[in-house]
Amino acid sequence: MTVFGQTEARPLHYDQQHLPPALQILVGIIAFSGAIGYLILMIRTNRVRRLKHWPGRRLFFWLSGTLSAMLVFIGPFAEAAHHDFRIHMAGHLLLGMLAPLLIALSAPVTLLLRALPVPAARRLTKALRHPIARFYRNPVTASVLNIGGLWLLYATPLFQLMHHHLWLYLLIHVHVFAAGYLFTISMLYIDPAPHRCSYVFRTIVFICALAAHGILSKSIYADLLPGFPPDQVREGAMLMYYGGDLVDLVIIILLFHGWYRDTAPRHSYQKIESS
């Protein structure tokens, strides 16, 4: 059986079945610190009378996104993902799609700007306006990094190699999350976005990215992947296809909601909001 031109499939024998305990503890510390840090910033800014109260749902989004990402690295779920392609693909959806969406909805940059002193907030705003930030937040760049990275992972021997090299495993998973987050914030402007693209442009790029993601999942279903039982691969590919569509549907709804909010007559939108 060949996969995108790869050689005959052979069972995988993992040198690293899961992260070493020290790294799992480190990931847990980072996640816990992020949760506490977000809560502290929220409490501090809510005490400032001139600032609008920070909604509790943002904290829920942050905690849910952090937990979704942490599950991929720690515990029985993370260990099972090395042996079961269905669990691996569920991890892909958590780390690369759901967690980035939830964290984007928590508006961390906005919260940080609220909490920083004015000089530091200005420096951060200046950094967001830098041409490099503009390049990476462009929907086309973000889509190539996100969807293109997945094609590189599953259409080359990289998928097998990452299970034998811990540094590569970590690098790929960090990329999956970072690229997923960039893709999400390139489509949804929840935090400040100095260089905004039109809704039409974002919608066109999103449709292309959605198609590329769907084609990849169908290719995995048809050509299979070495090292896993065929039934597992097919079920994992279906999870990638339909589970990805669910997350993408949420992004589409939020994108079109913002489009309507920004273009509808003000009195009509306020009437809908109050109903």
TORKOL-4160 file (C-alpha; in steps of 0.2 Angstrom, whole numbers, padded with zeros to 4 digits, m for minus):
275
<pt num="1" X="0000" Y="0000" Z="0000"/>
<pt num="2" X="0007" Y="0017" Z="m0005"/>
<pt num="3" X="0003" Y="0034" Z="0003"/>
<pt num="4" X="0005" Y="0049" Z="m0008"/>
<pt num="5" X="0020" Y="0040" Z="m0017"/>
<pt num="6" X="0027" Y="0034" Z="0000"/>
<pt num="7" X="0034" Y="0017" Z="0001"/>
<pt num="8" X="0026" Y="0001" Z="0007"/>
<pt num="9" X="0017" Y="0003" Z="0024"/>
<pt num="10" X="0026" Y="m0005" Z="0039"/>
<pt num="11" X="0020" Y="m0005" Z="0057"/>
<pt num="12" X="0027" Y="0009" Z="0068"/>
<pt num="13" X="0038" Y="0006" Z="0082"/>
<pt num="14" X="0038" Y="0021" Z="0093"/>
<pt num="15" X="0054" Y="0027" Z="0102"/>
<pt num="16" X="0043" Y="0039" Z="0111"/>
<pt num="17" X="0026" Y="0033" Z="0116"/>
<pt num="18" X="0022" Y="0050" Z="0126"/>
<pt num="19" X="0030" Y="0065" Z="0133"/>
<pt num="20" X="0043" Y="0061" Z="0147"/>
<pt num="21" X="0035" Y="0065" Z="0164"/>
<pt num="22" X="0046" Y="0080" Z="0166"/>
<pt num="23" X="0039" Y="0088" Z="0150"/>
<pt num="24" X="0022" Y="0083" Z="0154"/>
<pt num="25" X="0024" Y="0092" Z="0171"/>
<pt num="26" X="0031" Y="0107" Z="0162"/>
<pt num="27" X="0016" Y="0108" Z="0150"/>
<pt num="28" X="0004" Y="0107" Z="0165"/>
<pt num="29" X="0014" Y="0121" Z="0173"/>
<pt num="30" X="0013" Y="0132" Z="0158"/>
<pt num="31" X="m0006" Y="0129" Z="0156"/>
<pt num="32" X="m0010" Y="0132" Z="0174"/>
<pt num="33" X="0001" Y="0148" Z="0174"/>
<pt num="34" X="m0009" Y="0154" Z="0159"/>
<pt num="35" X="m0025" Y="0151" Z="0167"/>
<pt num="36" X="m0020" Y="0160" Z="0183"/>
<pt num="37" X="m0012" Y="0174" Z="0173"/>
<pt num="38" X="m0028" Y="0177" Z="0163"/>
<pt num="39" X="m0039" Y="0177" Z="0179"/>
<pt num="40" X="m0027" Y="0189" Z="0188"/>
<pt num="41" X="m0028" Y="0201" Z="0173"/>
<pt num="42" X="m0047" Y="0199" Z="0172"/>
<pt num="43" X="m0049" Y="0203" Z="0190"/>
<pt num="44" X="m0037" Y="0218" Z="0190"/>
<pt num="45" X="m0045" Y="0226" Z="0175"/>
<pt num="46" X="m0062" Y="0224" Z="0182"/>
<pt num="47" X="m0057" Y="0234" Z="0197"/>
<pt num="48" X="m0054" Y="0249" Z="0185"/>
<pt num="49" X="m0070" Y="0259" Z="0184"/>
<pt num="50" X="m0066" Y="0267" Z="0168"/>
<pt num="51" X="m0065" Y="0250" Z="0159"/>
<pt num="52" X="m0080" Y="0240" Z="0154"/>
<pt num="53" X="m0082" Y="0224" Z="0164"/>
<pt num="54" X="m0073" Y="0209" Z="0156"/>
<pt num="55" X="m0086" Y="0196" Z="0152"/>
<pt num="56" X="m0085" Y="0179" Z="0161"/>
<pt num="57" X="m0087" Y="0170" Z="0145"/>
<pt num="58" X="m0070" Y="0175" Z="0139"/>
<pt num="59" X="m0062" Y="0167" Z="0154"/>
<pt num="60" X="m0073" Y="0151" Z="0150"/>
<pt num="61" X="m0066" Y="0151" Z="0132"/>
<pt num="62" X="m0048" Y="0153" Z="0138"/>
<pt num="63" X="m0049" Y="0139" Z="0151"/>
<pt num="64" X="m0058" Y="0128" Z="0138"/>
<pt num="65" X="m0045" Y="0131" Z="0125"/>
<pt num="66" X="m0031" Y="0128" Z="0137"/>
<pt num="67" X="m0038" Y="0112" Z="0142"/>
<pt num="68" X="m0041" Y="0106" Z="0124"/>
<pt num="69" X="m0023" Y="0109" Z="0120"/>
<pt num="70" X="m0016" Y="0102" Z="0136"/>
<pt num="71" X="m0026" Y="0085" Z="0133"/>
<pt num="72" X="m0015" Y="0082" Z="0117"/>
<pt num="73" X="0001" Y="0082" Z="0128"/>
<pt num="74" X="m0004" Y="0075" Z="0145"/>
<pt num="75" X="m0013" Y="0060" Z="0151"/>
<pt num="76" X="m0020" Y="0044" Z="0143"/>
<pt num="77" X="m0028" Y="0053" Z="0128"/>
<pt num="78" X="m0010" Y="0059" Z="0123"/>
<pt num="79" X="m0003" Y="0042" Z="0125"/>
<pt num="80" X="m0017" Y="0033" Z="0116"/>
<pt num="81" X="m0015" Y="0045" Z="0101"/>
<pt num="82" X="0002" Y="0037" Z="0097"/>
<pt num="83" X="m0007" Y="0020" Z="0094"/>
<pt num="84" X="m0024" Y="0024" Z="0088"/>
<pt num="85" X="m0026" Y="0035" Z="0073"/>
<pt num="86" X="m0043" Y="0040" Z="0078"/>
<pt num="87" X="m0037" Y="0047" Z="0094"/>
<pt num="88" X="m0023" Y="0056" Z="0085"/>
<pt num="89" X="m0035" Y="0064" Z="0073"/>
<pt num="90" X="m0046" Y="0069" Z="0088"/>
<pt num="91" X="m0030" Y="0077" Z="0095"/>
<pt num="92" X="m0027" Y="0086" Z="0079"/>
<pt num="93" X="m0045" Y="0094" Z="0080"/>
<pt num="94" X="m0042" Y="0099" Z="0098"/>
<pt num="95" X="m0025" Y="0106" Z="0096"/>
<pt num="96" X="m0026" Y="0114" Z="0078"/>
<pt num="97" X="m0044" Y="0119" Z="0077"/>
<pt num="98" X="m0055" Y="0119" Z="0093"/>
<pt num="99" X="m0041" Y="0126" Z="0105"/>
<pt num="100" X="m0036" Y="0140" Z="0093"/>
<pt num="101" X="m0054" Y="0145" Z="0091"/>
<pt num="102" X="m0058" Y="0145" Z="0109"/>
<pt num="103" X="m0042" Y="0155" Z="0114"/>
<pt num="104" X="m0046" Y="0168" Z="0100"/>
<pt num="105" X="m0063" Y="0170" Z="0107"/>
<pt num="106" X="m0056" Y="0174" Z="0124"/>
<pt num="107" X="m0048" Y="0189" Z="0116"/>
<pt num="108" X="m0031" Y="0188" Z="0126"/>
<pt num="109" X="m0023" Y="0202" Z="0117"/>
<pt num="110" X="m0037" Y="0214" Z="0121"/>
<pt num="111" X="m0036" Y="0209" Z="0139"/>
<pt num="112" X="m0017" Y="0211" Z="0140"/>
<pt num="113" X="m0019" Y="0229" Z="0132"/>
<pt num="114" X="m0032" Y="0233" Z="0145"/>
<pt num="115" X="m0020" Y="0228" Z="0159"/>
<pt num="116" X="m0003" Y="0235" Z="0153"/>
<pt num="117" X="0003" Y="0252" Z="0157"/>
<pt num="118" X="0000" Y="0265" Z="0143"/>
<pt num="119" X="0018" Y="0265" Z="0137"/>
<pt num="120" X="0019" Y="0246" Z="0136"/>
<pt num="121" X="0002" Y="0245" Z="0128"/>
<pt num="122" X="0008" Y="0257" Z="0114"/>
<pt num="123" X="0023" Y="0246" Z="0111"/>
<pt num="124" X="0013" Y="0231" Z="0109"/>
<pt num="125" X="0001" Y="0240" Z="0098"/>
<pt num="126" X="0016" Y="0246" Z="0087"/>
<pt num="127" X="0022" Y="0227" Z="0086"/>
<pt num="128" X="0005" Y="0222" Z="0080"/>
<pt num="129" X="0006" Y="0235" Z="0066"/>
<pt num="130" X="0024" Y="0229" Z="0061"/>
<pt num="131" X="0025" Y="0222" Z="0043"/>
<pt num="132" X="0030" Y="0205" Z="0049"/>
<pt num="133" X="0014" Y="0204" Z="0060"/>
<pt num="134" X="0004" Y="0210" Z="0045"/>
<pt num="135" X="0012" Y="0196" Z="0034"/>
<pt num="136" X="0008" Y="0182" Z="0046"/>
<pt num="137" X="m0009" Y="0188" Z="0049"/>
<pt num="138" X="m0014" Y="0189" Z="0031"/>
<pt num="139" X="m0027" Y="0175" Z="0027"/>
<pt num="140" X="m0017" Y="0168" Z="0013"/>
<pt num="141" X="m0001" Y="0166" Z="0023"/>
<pt num="142" X="m0010" Y="0159" Z="0038"/>
<pt num="143" X="m0020" Y="0147" Z="0027"/>
<pt num="144" X="m0004" Y="0141" Z="0019"/>
<pt num="145" X="0005" Y="0138" Z="0036"/>
<pt num="146" X="m0011" Y="0129" Z="0043"/>
<pt num="147" X="m0017" Y="0119" Z="0029"/>
<pt num="148" X="m0001" Y="0117" Z="0020"/>
<pt num="149" X="0007" Y="0111" Z="0036"/>
<pt num="150" X="m0005" Y="0097" Z="0037"/>
<pt num="151" X="m0002" Y="0092" Z="0019"/>
<pt num="152" X="0016" Y="0092" Z="0023"/>
<pt num="153" X="0013" Y="0081" Z="0038"/>
<pt num="154" X="0002" Y="0068" Z="0031"/>
<pt num="155" X="0008" Y="0067" Z="0013"/>
<pt num="156" X="0027" Y="0065" Z="0017"/>
<pt num="157" X="0036" Y="0053" Z="0029"/>
<pt num="158" X="0036" Y="0068" Z="0042"/>
<pt num="159" X="0021" Y="0059" Z="0051"/>
<pt num="160" X="0031" Y="0044" Z="0054"/>
<pt num="161" X="0047" Y="0053" Z="0059"/>
<pt num="162" X="0039" Y="0063" Z="0072"/>
<pt num="163" X="0035" Y="0048" Z="0082"/>
<pt num="164" X="0053" Y="0043" Z="0083"/>
<pt num="165" X="0060" Y="0060" Z="0087"/>
<pt num="166" X="0054" Y="0070" Z="0102"/>
<pt num="167" X="0060" Y="0087" Z="0096"/>
<pt num="168" X="0051" Y="0085" Z="0080"/>
<pt num="169" X="0035" Y="0079" Z="0089"/>
<pt num="170" X="0036" Y="0095" Z="0099"/>
<pt num="171" X="0040" Y="0106" Z="0085"/>
<pt num="172" X="0026" Y="0099" Z="0074"/>
<pt num="173" X="0013" Y="0101" Z="0088"/>
<pt num="174" X="0018" Y="0118" Z="0092"/>
<pt num="175" X="0016" Y="0123" Z="0074"/>
<pt num="176" X="m0001" Y="0115" Z="0072"/>
<pt num="177" X="m0007" Y="0125" Z="0087"/>
<pt num="178" X="0001" Y="0141" Z="0081"/>
<pt num="179" X="m0004" Y="0139" Z="0063"/>
<pt num="180" X="m0022" Y="0135" Z="0069"/>
<pt num="181" X="m0022" Y="0151" Z="0080"/>
<pt num="182" X="m0015" Y="0162" Z="0066"/>
<pt num="183" X="m0028" Y="0155" Z="0054"/>
<pt num="184" X="m0042" Y="0159" Z="0066"/>
<pt num="185" X="m0037" Y="0176" Z="0070"/>
<pt num="186" X="m0034" Y="0180" Z="0051"/>
<pt num="187" X="m0053" Y="0176" Z="0049"/>
<pt num="188" X="m0060" Y="0183" Z="0065"/>
<pt num="189" X="m0056" Y="0200" Z="0071"/>
<pt num="190" X="m0060" Y="0198" Z="0089"/>
<pt num="191" X="m0043" Y="0206" Z="0096"/>
<pt num="192" X="m0036" Y="0222" Z="0088"/>
<pt num="193" X="m0032" Y="0220" Z="0070"/>
<pt num="194" X="m0023" Y="0235" Z="0063"/>
<pt num="195" X="m0022" Y="0228" Z="0045"/>
<pt num="196" X="m0039" Y="0222" Z="0041"/>
<pt num="197" X="m0044" Y="0212" Z="0025"/>
<pt num="198" X="m0061" Y="0213" Z="0018"/>
<pt num="199" X="m0075" Y="0201" Z="0022"/>
<pt num="200" X="m0076" Y="0195" Z="0004"/>
<pt num="201" X="m0057" Y="0192" Z="0003"/>
<pt num="202" X="m0057" Y="0182" Z="0020"/>
<pt num="203" X="m0072" Y="0172" Z="0014"/>
<pt num="204" X="m0064" Y="0167" Z="m0002"/>
<pt num="205" X="m0048" Y="0162" Z="0006"/>
<pt num="206" X="m0058" Y="0152" Z="0019"/>
<pt num="207" X="m0068" Y="0143" Z="0006"/>
<pt num="208" X="m0051" Y="0138" Z="m0002"/>
<pt num="209" X="m0044" Y="0132" Z="0014"/>
<pt num="210" X="m0059" Y="0123" Z="0018"/>
<pt num="211" X="m0058" Y="0114" Z="0002"/>
<pt num="212" X="m0040" Y="0110" Z="0004"/>
<pt num="213" X="m0043" Y="0102" Z="0021"/>
<pt num="214" X="m0057" Y="0092" Z="0014"/>
<pt num="215" X="m0047" Y="0085" Z="0000"/>
<pt num="216" X="m0033" Y="0080" Z="0012"/>
<pt num="217" X="m0045" Y="0071" Z="0023"/>
<pt num="218" X="m0052" Y="0062" Z="0008"/>
<pt num="219" X="m0035" Y="0058" Z="0002"/>
<pt num="220" X="m0030" Y="0050" Z="0019"/>
<pt num="221" X="m0046" Y="0040" Z="0018"/>
<pt num="222" X="m0043" Y="0034" Z="0000"/>
<pt num="223" X="m0024" Y="0031" Z="0001"/>
<pt num="224" X="m0022" Y="0026" Z="0020"/>
<pt num="225" X="m0007" Y="0029" Z="0031"/>
<pt num="226" X="0007" Y="0017" Z="0035"/>
<pt num="227" X="0008" Y="0010" Z="0053"/>
<pt num="228" X="m0011" Y="0010" Z="0057"/>
<pt num="229" X="m0025" Y="m0002" Z="0053"/>
<pt num="230" X="m0035" Y="0003" Z="0038"/>
<pt num="231" X="m0051" Y="0004" Z="0048"/>
<pt num="232" X="m0043" Y="0016" Z="0060"/>
<pt num="233" X="m0037" Y="0027" Z="0046"/>
<pt num="234" X="m0053" Y="0028" Z="0038"/>
<pt num="235" X="m0063" Y="0032" Z="0054"/>
<pt num="236" X="m0049" Y="0045" Z="0058"/>
<pt num="237" X="m0051" Y="0053" Z="0041"/>
<pt num="238" X="m0070" Y="0054" Z="0043"/>
<pt num="239" X="m0067" Y="0062" Z="0060"/>
<pt num="240" X="m0055" Y="0075" Z="0052"/>
<pt num="241" X="m0068" Y="0079" Z="0038"/>
<pt num="242" X="m0084" Y="0080" Z="0048"/>
<pt num="243" X="m0076" Y="0086" Z="0064"/>
<pt num="244" X="m0067" Y="0099" Z="0055"/>
<pt num="245" X="m0083" Y="0105" Z="0046"/>
<pt num="246" X="m0091" Y="0108" Z="0063"/>
<pt num="247" X="m0077" Y="0119" Z="0069"/>
<pt num="248" X="m0077" Y="0128" Z="0052"/>
<pt num="249" X="m0095" Y="0130" Z="0053"/>
<pt num="250" X="m0093" Y="0140" Z="0069"/>
<pt num="251" X="m0080" Y="0151" Z="0061"/>
<pt num="252" X="m0092" Y="0154" Z="0046"/>
<pt num="253" X="m0106" Y="0159" Z="0058"/>
<pt num="254" X="m0095" Y="0171" Z="0067"/>
<pt num="255" X="m0087" Y="0178" Z="0051"/>
<pt num="256" X="m0104" Y="0181" Z="0043"/>
<pt num="257" X="m0111" Y="0188" Z="0059"/>
<pt num="258" X="m0097" Y="0201" Z="0060"/>
<pt num="259" X="m0100" Y="0205" Z="0041"/>
<pt num="260" X="m0119" Y="0208" Z="0045"/>
<pt num="261" X="m0115" Y="0218" Z="0060"/>
<pt num="262" X="m0103" Y="0230" Z="0051"/>
<pt num="263" X="m0114" Y="0232" Z="0035"/>
<pt num="264" X="m0132" Y="0232" Z="0041"/>
<pt num="265" X="m0141" Y="0248" Z="0045"/>
<pt num="266" X="m0137" Y="0253" Z="0063"/>
<pt num="267" X="m0155" Y="0254" Z="0069"/>
<pt num="268" X="m0159" Y="0237" Z="0061"/>
<pt num="269" X="m0144" Y="0228" Z="0070"/>
<pt num="270" X="m0149" Y="0236" Z="0087"/>
<pt num="271" X="m0167" Y="0230" Z="0084"/>
<pt num="272" X="m0161" Y="0212" Z="0081"/>
<pt num="273" X="m0149" Y="0213" Z="0096"/>
<pt num="274" X="m0163" Y="0218" Z="0108"/>
<pt num="275" X="m0175" Y="0205" Z="0102"/>
